[in-house]
């Protein structure tokens, strides 16, 4: 009975580690593109200016669509990361996302946010790998 309780505890740790990893990975994927949209479209300036003057903000619909698309991309990346079952799949998916993140940071020039997003990607990959390793039969 003692080993059964420890086994369930290990399984719960593995599931929770994979959930945390997928969440962090999805946040890392969506962070830099959303930041770039907020910066390029002037969303923050428009919101602050309109609210300080007592008007409703006049944001272009394209800004909302871009934000929705990049948030959806982050959620989809988190779901895909949560479905990964093998260490190699996690590493390849993480490397592909990191490569796209580096290219996006080079194109937009947002290095600070890119570094933060890269940290979140690395955290997500390591947490997911920890969950897969913990769930692996010994």
URKAUR-V791687 format. One record per helix or strand of 3 or more residues. SS is the DSSP state (alpha for helix, beta for strand). FROM is the first residue (numbers start at 0). TO is the last residue. If there is no record, write none. Layout:
SS;FROM;TO  SS;FROM;TO
//
This chain:
alpha;1;39  alpha;42;52  alpha;60;82  alpha;86;107  alpha;110;134
//
